[in-house]
Amino acid sequence: MKQILAVTWMNLRSIPSRTMTSLVVVIGIALVVGVLVAMLSMGKGFEHTLKGTGSESRALMLSAGVTAELSSYIDPGMTSLLRELPGIRRDAAGRPLASAELLVITEIKRGGGDVNVALRGVEPAGLAMRPEIHLAEGRMFKPGLREVIAGRAAARQFSGIGVGSRLQFRGSEWEVVGLFDSDGDAHESELWTDADTARSAFGRPGASAILAELDPAQPPAEALKALKVTVAADPRFQVDVLGERDYYSSQSQGVTDNINFITVFITVIMAFGAVFGALNTMYSAVAARQIEIATLRAIGFSGLPVMISVLAESVALALVGALAGAAGAYLGFNGLTTSTLGQNFTQVAFSFAVTPDLVRRGLSWALGIGLIGGFFPALKAIRQPVAEALRGA
């Protein structure tokens, strides 16, 4: 152990004498880790936005077989029956806390082009059962008028949205009367209006989905299961019942899987380049120290301390590069707001999230590159005949 520590410390102290060649490893791995962490932080931010949407105490009813609210349609007669089902919580006046909501797509101008924005028609119960919705500016829309409130993320991402601004869609003018926030969830990328006003404007008398507060007399999981059983037992109800949070979590899966696949593909290609850079640097380091290494072996040092010292140098350079890359990704991307298409073909605004888990993944990649890049040069260092090395061959 003393031999290992002595040779390793001596090797690490000599790194400044090889600054330029060492920088090849550091910069290469910093780029690999920076790209890996930055791209994964995009998927993590998108996933966090959707998975943070909804509540375990609320259920969402969609037409049977569809996977997205935008594709769902429940006719008016059915919505009246569904909102009266047992297992749905009622307010103090005995009214069911259920909101038959319409989700449609409308286009607004953004930088000379059009973007798709989700417009959600909500009923009074839909506002009452969502305590996470906070009106930040202006006032609430009035039923019967073409007024909307906009999520904070929508106002940041799309031009022309602010209290008092007027939007043109569906052949008429809609006034933005307020801005709301909802703890950074997916609803902040939407416009909200009165449900009946939206139905009239878009010619859709039914609902895309029914959001219902579950009966608090049971734990949420049991109440949801009971509601599913009730709906499945009645052949009139061609609807699927899902937990609201489960629904939004499932919506993020496809996008995050694609981001992760592309990220790993690009990172693997870059990692190959970083490995070759590390190999070249460490072979050069071994060649420059071959007489020193041979001398150590000639005076009684075994091959293991020499091998570990070369691996330690490679890993140390890799970890320095990893920390630099992770720091760059954090400073450049963490909290950066952007938008992407969700599975509903709407713009969903979210923020990049550089998390400790992503940094650990970056460090793991760097450690692997450092070990591979140092292994073969270390093997060469202990296999080279001592007599040859001392002659400077």
Buried (B, 14 or more C-beta within 10 A) or exposed (E): EEBBEBBBEBBBEBBEEBEEBBBBBBBBBBBBBBBBBBBBBBBBBBBBBBBBBBBBBBBBBBBEEBBBBBBBBBEEEBBEEBBEBEBBBEEEEEEBBBBBBBBBBBBBBBEEEEBBBBBBBBBEBBBBBBEBBEBBBBEBBEEEEBBBBBBBBBBBBBEBBEBEBEBEBBEEEBBBBBBBBBEBBBBBBBBBBBBBBBBBBBEBBBBBBBBBBBBEEBEBEEBBBBBBEBBEEEEEBEBBBBBBBBBBBBBBEEBBEEBBEEBBEBBEEBBEEBBEBBBBBBBBBBEBBBEBBBBBBEEEBEBEBBBBBBBBBBBBBBBBBBBBBBBBBBEEBBEBEBBBEBBBEBBBBBBBBBBEEBBEBBBEBBBBBBBBBBBBBBBBBBEBEEEEBBEEE
